[in-house]
Amino acid sequence: GEVASRIESKGGEINAFTTSDFTVYYVTISSRFFEQALEILADAIFHPLFDEEELEREREVVLEEIRRQEDNPRVKLYQDLLALAYENYPYRRPVIGYKETVGRMEREEILSFWKCYYNPSNLIVSIAGDISLPQAEKLVKAYFGKAKNSRSDCALPETRNQVEPEQTELKSRLKFLKLREGYIYLGFKIPGFGHPDMPALDILGTILGQGESSRLVERVRNEQKLVNGVWSYASTPKGPGMFMIGARLEPKNLIKAGEALIAE
């Protein structure tokens, strides 16, 4: 609360999120308060207290979010798709974790992880705005460059060493639930971040299923009326990626809708 109030009192915003590859902490604020924002972020990242009572409160927040996700059919379907698509890679597990592991995680485990990974050699600082480059470099080094790795036995992995086997046949899973609508997700294996095909795959996702003029929306939803909603996008994390096509539909239209999605 104190960290947030210090940023918000200056008209700014502070938040964080976790992806399959990174944990990100960010501040959006007037450039007049740039140095104060860096100081607050560095203090939060490198000098956390991990108070026992606060950890328990946050644990309940995360567990509640897991419960909400379990009640969200689109999220559940997405997680099922990843678990089906990836055999070895960690992307097959939900980023937020499982009730069992979150529920029993101890403070010492969190501290151990923090001591290992939260050091300058594992940190990327990204800045955009009306800040001079020399000033930014000087302040970033001052606030983020001096912390030390507090665990001598911790070697940062350069890459994840799991190898995902080549897929040679269709994988599918059908699940029956009591819902008002049906949901379908299709996933096509694609390369990860930085591959030369990445821009084309992003454009393909936009043309196919993003916005009212996209092909899947115009043809499968509006003309053929086989789905109630449809979307597509290219997921390109650091590791192996996936081109996603998803839709909400009346269950009786499942086969026809699937054929129409594949045809497009």
Solvent accessible surface area in square Angstrom, and as a share of the most:
residue,aa,sasa,rsa
1,G,95,0.92
2,E,128,0.57
3,V,57,0.33
4,A,33,0.25
5,S,58,0.37
6,R,101,0.37
7,I,1,0.00
8,E,105,0.47
9,S,86,0.56
10,K,72,0.30
11,G,73,0.71
12,G,12,0.11
13,E,87,0.39
14,I,35,0.18
15,N,83,0.43
16,A,47,0.37
17,F,104,0.43
18,T,75,0.44
19,T,55,0.32
20,S,39,0.25
21,D,40,0.21
22,F,95,0.39
23,T,66,0.38
24,V,50,0.28
25,Y,83,0.31
26,Y,75,0.29
27,V,34,0.20
28,T,86,0.50
29,I,39,0.20
30,S,44,0.28
31,S,40,0.26
32,R,192,0.70
33,F,36,0.15
34,F,20,0.08
35,E,79,0.36
36,Q,74,0.33
37,A,7,0.05
38,L,10,0.05
39,E,74,0.33
40,I,8,0.04
41,L,23,0.12
42,A,6,0.05
43,D,72,0.37
44,A,42,0.32
45,I,16,0.08
46,F,18,0.07
47,H,128,0.57
48,P,38,0.24
49,L,151,0.75
50,F,45,0.19
51,D,64,0.33
52,E,99,0.45
53,E,124,0.55
54,E,95,0.43
55,L,31,0.15
56,E,83,0.37
57,R,143,0.52
58,E,99,0.44
59,R,41,0.15
60,E,92,0.41
61,V,84,0.48
62,V,45,0.26
63,L,19,0.09
64,E,73,0.33
65,E,65,0.29
66,I,10,0.05
67,R,97,0.36
68,R,140,0.51
69,Q,42,0.19
70,E,78,0.35
71,D,121,0.62
72,N,62,0.32
73,P,33,0.20
74,R,102,0.37
75,V,42,0.24
76,K,62,0.26
77,L,48,0.24
78,Y,69,0.26
79,Q,38,0.17
80,D,26,0.14
81,L,23,0.11
82,L,23,0.12
83,A,29,0.22
84,L,39,0.19
85,A,9,0.07
86,Y,5,0.02
87,E,94,0.42
88,N,77,0.40
89,Y,20,0.07
90,P,20,0.12
91,Y,12,0.05
92,R,87,0.32
93,R,124,0.45
94,P,28,0.18
95,V,78,0.45
96,I,42,0.21
97,G,20,0.20
98,Y,95,0.36
99,K,81,0.35
100,E,107,0.48
101,T,56,0.33
102,V,20,0.12
103,G,37,0.35
104,R,163,0.59
105,M,75,0.33
106,E,101,0.45
107,R,69,0.25
108,E,111,0.50
109,E,97,0.43
110,I,45,0.23
111,L,32,0.16
112,S,43,0.28
113,F,114,0.48
114,W,43,0.15
115,K,72,0.31
116,C,8,0.05
117,Y,68,0.26
118,Y,53,0.20
119,N,5,0.02
120,P,39,0.24
121,S,96,0.62
122,N,75,0.38
123,L,61,0.30
124,I,139,0.70
125,V,56,0.32
126,S,106,0.68
127,I,68,0.35
128,A,105,0.81
129,G,62,0.60
130,D,120,0.62
131,I,35,0.18
132,S,63,0.41
133,L,125,0.62
134,P,99,0.62
135,Q,83,0.37
136,A,9,0.07
137,E,88,0.40
138,K,149,0.63
139,L,19,0.10
140,V,28,0.16
141,K,142,0.60
142,A,43,0.34
143,Y,63,0.24
144,F,10,0.04
145,G,46,0.44
146,K,147,0.62
147,A,32,0.25
148,K,169,0.72
149,N,61,0.31
150,S,72,0.47
151,R,68,0.25
152,S,125,0.81
153,D,110,0.57
154,C,19,0.12
155,A,93,0.72
156,L,52,0.26
157,P,86,0.54
158,E,164,0.74
159,T,104,0.60
160,R,99,0.36
161,N,134,0.68
162,Q,69,0.31
163,V,121,0.69
164,E,35,0.16
165,P,56,0.35
166,E,153,0.69
167,Q,70,0.31
168,T,122,0.71
169,E,134,0.60
170,L,158,0.79
171,K,60,0.26
172,S,91,0.59
173,R,133,0.49
174,L,122,0.61
175,K,108,0.46
176,F,173,0.72
177,L,109,0.54
178,K,209,0.89
179,L,83,0.41
180,R,233,0.85
181,E,38,0.17
182,G,15,0.14
183,Y,53,0.20
184,I,25,0.13
185,Y,23,0.09
186,L,35,0.18
187,G,31,0.30
188,F,96,0.40
189,K,77,0.33
190,I,25,0.13
191,P,49,0.31
192,G,14,0.13
193,F,135,0.56
194,G,60,0.58
195,H,72,0.32
196,P,116,0.73
197,D,70,0.36
198,M,39,0.17
199,P,84,0.53
200,A,65,0.50
201,L,28,0.14
202,D,62,0.32
203,I,103,0.52
204,L,76,0.38
205,G,0,0.00
206,T,70,0.41
207,I,78,0.40
208,L,17,0.08
209,G,4,0.04
210,Q,82,0.37
211,G,50,0.48
212,E,117,0.52
213,S,93,0.60
214,S,5,0.03
215,R,119,0.44
216,L,0,0.00
217,V,8,0.05
218,E,75,0.34
219,R,99,0.36
220,V,0,0.00
221,R,65,0.24
222,N,63,0.32
223,E,127,0.57
224,Q,87,0.39
225,K,151,0.64
226,L,25,0.12
227,V,6,0.03
228,N,60,0.31
229,G,8,0.08
230,V,14,0.08
231,W,31,0.11
232,S,1,0.01
233,Y,70,0.27
234,A,17,0.13
235,S,30,0.19
236,T,25,0.14
237,P,30,0.19
238,K,122,0.52
239,G,10,0.09
240,P,40,0.25
241,G,0,0.00
242,M,2,0.01
243,F,10,0.04
244,M,1,0.00
245,I,10,0.05
246,G,0,0.00
247,A,0,0.00
248,R,79,0.29
249,L,1,0.00
250,E,71,0.32
251,P,84,0.53
252,K,177,0.75
253,N,27,0.14
254,L,57,0.28
255,I,125,0.63
256,K,134,0.57
257,A,0,0.00
258,G,13,0.13
259,E,109,0.49
260,A,10,0.08
261,L,3,0.01
262,I,109,0.55
263,A,87,0.68
264,E,63,0.28
